[in-house]
Amino acid sequence: MSETARFLSDTDRDFTRRASVAQVLHIDLWLLLPILAVMFAGLWVLYSASDADWDTVLRHLRNQIIAFVAMLIVARFRPDTVRRLGPMAFASVVLLLVLVPLVGVGAKGAQRWLSLGFIRFQPSELMKLAMPVMVAWWLTRKALPPRFGAVMVAFALVMAPSALIAIQPDLGTSLLIAASGLFVVFVAGIPWRFIATVAAVALASLWPAWQYLLKDYQRQRVLTLLNPEADRLGAGWNIIQSKTAIGSGGWGGKGWLEGTQSHLDFLPESQTDFIIAVLAEEFGFVGVLLLLTMYLVIIVRGLLISLNAQSAFGRLLAAALTLTFFVYVFVNMGMVAGILPVVGVPLPLISFGGTSMVTLMVGFGLLMAISTERRMLSR
């Protein structure tokens, strides 16, 4: 055997060995690699945002490991098993949301948590997964595209838990969870005239919602977005400081650990909601562009998984999870850049936080389960 042939043979065996490990674990490598890259970037940026606090970094690493294990477990689920468990999971989370205003734990003027003594969690985080699974289950009970009655029931399934979350109050999470369910309806193939009608009703509802539904602090967030300079030291402080940090980073940034806005405590929530401003200040436009590229790879891979799904349920769920991930990225970056109101949405896979990290990774586990469904069906 020639040297070239031997090299090609060894390379082929090595690739097959690696592929077989991914198959055993039900891992989609094209999805996993950019996820790991973003998670590593999160540790890198958090070290600076926390003023080199190893305790914070290690806690974040612990959260990442727990979330990664959760992803591996969920990736081994058959999509049809997820589909069967969907209604029960959805009903359980709705029950938890009902319990929040009754026996929930409050903090910073909001009652969003339930406490089990040894752990405190937000049921709304669980709804981020239960919502698209439930709506996909409902719409795929019959042939697609869905009929008018099925769409109306789907809207009811979306609106009920979203309203329970909005009264906590947590309007930002409520809207994002509603979007995760509506994405399923959209991908299911409803007519454009129906979409136009819903959009017209939503626009007509803006003024009544502003007058009667939004609380004072929520109105203030919108007004601050339009004119942050009106209250530079109060409501406009967050947006002004985040835009200053982003602008001062320039093309290549000031350098790792050299940011001033976060290290001098001008930048609020630098470890969570506004962490992208830390990255922009220290790594500049190039750093943000690299992060956006990794996010884009994840989103494109998620959409490809949806297109190649083996079932209608898998197609709808994968598309909804991917589009919801895109919305989280867009909303966080939009609010930090001052083009959207501040709604308290963390930057996916980067911001410090255990519950949101686990929720995201479980969602990616579902995507991987859908991606490897063909192999599971052949067992």
N, C-alpha and C positions, 0 to 999 in steps of 0.2 A: 504494500500500500504506500502511495506517495505521501510526502509530507503534507501537501495541500489536502488530499483526501482524508488523512488522519486528523488534520485540524478541523475540517468541516464536520467529520464524524463526532469528534469530541465536543464541538460547539453545539451540535444538534442534541447530543445526550444531555448536555448541561441545560439547554433551553427546555427540553422535555421534563427534566427533573424539577426545574423551577416552576414550570407550568403545572406539573402534577401537584406540587405543594399548594399552589393557589386553588387548584380544583378541589382538593381535599377540604380546604378551609372555606370554599365557596367565596373566594375573593376575586374581585375584578381589579386587576393590576392597574389598568388605565384610569380607574377611579381612585384607587388607593394611593398611588404615588403623589398626585397633586394634593390630596388631603393631608398626607404626612408632611409634605413640604410646607403647607400653610400652618399646620400645627407646630412645626419646628420654628417657623417665623414668629408665631405667637409667643413662644418661650423667649426668643431673642428680644422681641420688643418689650415684653412684660418685665424683663430684667431691668431694662432702662426706665420704663414707666414707674416701676416700684422703687426707684432709687437703689438699685442693686440689692433688693431685699430677697435673700435666698429662701426665706420662709414662704413668701408669696409665690415665688417661682416653683418651689417644690410642691406646694399645695396644688398649683395649676397642673404640674406634671402628674400628680396623683389623679386629678380629675381626668386628665387625658388618658391615662392608663385604664381607669375604670370605664370611660366612654369607649375606648378601643375594644376592650373585652366585651362590652355590651354589643358593639357592632358585629364582632365575630360570632357571637351567639345568635343574634337575629339573622345574620346572613345565611345561617343553616336552616332557617324556617322555609318551608315550602310556601309560595305565594297563595296557594289555595287554602293552606292552614291559616294564614294571616286573614284571608277573606272570611273564613268561617268564624274566626274569633272577633272580627271587627265590630259587629253589633253589641256583643257583650262588653267589649272594652269601651266602646263609646258610651253605653249606658252607665258603666261604672264611673267614668270620668265626669259625666253630667251630674251624677249623684254627689261626687266630691265637690263639684262647683256649687251645688245647692247647699252643701254643708259649710262652705267658706263664710258666708255672711252670718251663719248661725253660731259656729264654734271656731271660726278661723282666728288666726293671729294677725294683729295689725302692726304696721310699721310705716313711719313717714306719712301718716294720714291716709293710708290705704290698707284694706284688709284683703290680702291675696293669698295667704299661706295657711296650711294646715300643719299642725305639729303632732308628731307621734312620740314625743318625749326625747328620743335619741336623734331625731332628724326632723327638719322642717322643709316642706316642699310646696311648690306652686302647682295646683291641679291644671292651671292654664297651660303649663308647659307640656303636660301629657296630652292635652287636647290638640296641640300642634300636629301630633301623629294620628290621634284617634279620628280627627275630623276628615282628612282626605281618605282614610281607609273606609270610614263609614259611608261617605258619599259615593265612593267608587263601588262599594258593595251594593248600594241601593240601585245605582244606575245600570249596573251590569247584570241585574236579575233578569232583564229582558233585553231584546235586541237594541242595538244603538243605530241611529241617534235616538235619544229618549223622547217620549211623548210629553205633551204639555203637563199632564197630571204628575208624571214622574219628576219633572223639573220643579214643579211647585213644592212637592214633598221635599226634594233636595234643598230648596231654598229654606224651608222650615227647619230642616236638620242643621243648616248653617246658622240661621239667625238665632235659634234658641240658646245654644251655649255661648254664642258671641255676646248676646245681651247679658247673660249671667256674668261674663267677664267684664263687660263695660261698666256694670254697677259696682265693681269692687273698690274704686274705679281703676280701670286699666284699658283706656280706649285704644291705645296703640296696639297692644297685644290682641285686643278684640278684633280690630280691623285686619290684622295680619292673619289671624286664624280664620276669619271669614273669607279672606282671599284664598287661603289654602283649599277651602271647600269649593269656592266658586271656580277655581282653576279646573277642578275635576269636571264641573258642569260644562265649562267652556271647551275642554278637550273632548268631551263626549260628543260634540258636534251639534249644538243647538243652532238654529237659524240666526243669521245676522240681524234680521228684523226684530227678533226677540231680544238680542243683545242691545240693539239701539233703543228699544222700549225701556229696558231696565236702566240703561244709562240716562235716558231722559227723566225717568222717575227719580233717580239718584240726584241728578242736578236740581230738580225741582224741590227736593227735600233738604237741600243745603241750608236755605235760610231758616226754615222751621227748626232744623237741628241746631243751628247757631243760636237761635233765640231761646229754645226751651230744653234742649238736651245737654249741650255742653256746659261744663262747670266754668266758673270764673277763671281758674288757672289754665284751663284748656283754651279758652278764648285768648288769654294773655299770650300763650305760646304762639298762636297764629299771628297776633298783632306784633309780637316780637320778631317773628320771621320777616314780616313786611318792613319793619323799621327797628332794628336792634339798637340803633343809636339813641332812640327815645329814652332808654333806661340803661345806660352804659354800665352802671355799677350794680344793677339789679337783674331784671329779667333778661336783659341783653348781654350780660357778662359772658355766659357760656359760648354763645355763637361768636361774639367778637374775639374772644381768646382762642377759640379753635381755628378761626379763619386766620388770625395772626400767626399761629403756629404753622399752619399749612403754607401760608405765603412765605414765611421766613425760611422754609426749607429749600426753596429754589429748585434748581435742576438736580443737584447731587446731594443736597442735605448738609447739615452741619457736622455730621458724623455720629456714630453710635456713642451714647452716653453724654453727648454734647448739647442736647436740647435744653433750652432755657425755660420755655413756657411750662413744661411739666416739672422740671427739677426745681423751679422757683415757686411752684404751687400756683401758678396763674391759671393753668389748664384744669378744669373740673373733670372729675371722673376719668382721670387719665388711664386707669387700669381697666376700665370697663367700656362704657359707651363711646368715649372720645379717644380711644387708643389709636385710631387711625391717624389722628392729628400728631401723636408722638412719632409714629412711623414717618409721616410726611415731613416733619421738621428735621428728623435725624437722617433720613435716607432720601429725601427729596422726591421729585417727580419720578425719577428712575425706580426708586423703591416701591412707590405706589403702583407704578405701571407693572412691575414684576408681580406684585400681589394680585392685581387685577387679571393678569395673564393666567395665574394659577386658578383663580376663581372661574375664569372663562373656560379653562380646560375641564373643570369639574362640571360646569353647567352643560357644556357641549356633550360630555360623556353621559351625563344623566339623560339628556334628550335622545341620544342615540340608543340608550338602554330602553327608553320608552318606545321608540320606533321599532325595535327588534323584540319587544316583549312577546311571549308566547300566548298571552291571553288578554282579553279586553280589560280585565281588572288590573293586570300588571301594567298595561299601557297607560291607563288613566292615573294610577297611583304614582308611577315613576315620573310622569309629566308633572303632576301636581307637586310632588316633593321637590323636583328640580326647580320649577318656577317659583315655589315658595322660598327656596334657598336664594334664588336671584333677588327676590323682593327684599329679603332681610339684608343682603349686601347693599342693595340700592338705597334702602331707607336709612341704614346707618350712615353710609357715606354722604347721602343727601342732607341729613340733619346736621352732620358735623361740618359740611361745607356751606351750610346756611341756605340751602334751596328747599328744605323741608322742615316742618316744625320738629322740635325736640320731643321724641316720644319714648325714649328709654329703650331702644332696641340695640342689643350688643352686636359687635362685629363678629360674624360667624367664624368659629375656630381660632379666633385671635383674642377676644376679650376674656378677662378673668371671670369665671363663673362655672360652677359644677353642673347645675341642672340643665342649663342651655347647652353645654357641651355634650352631655349624655343624650339629650333629645336629638341634637343634630346627628350624632354618630349612629344612633338607632335608626334614624331616617336613612342614612347611608347604608346601614345594614340591610334595610328593606330594598334599597336600590340594587345591592349586590345579590340579594336573594332572587330578584326579578331577572337580573342579568344572567345568573347561572341556572335559571329554571330549566333550561333544556337538558343540562347535565343531570339535574335532580330527577327529571321525568324519565331519563334513560336508565336509572338505577333499578 
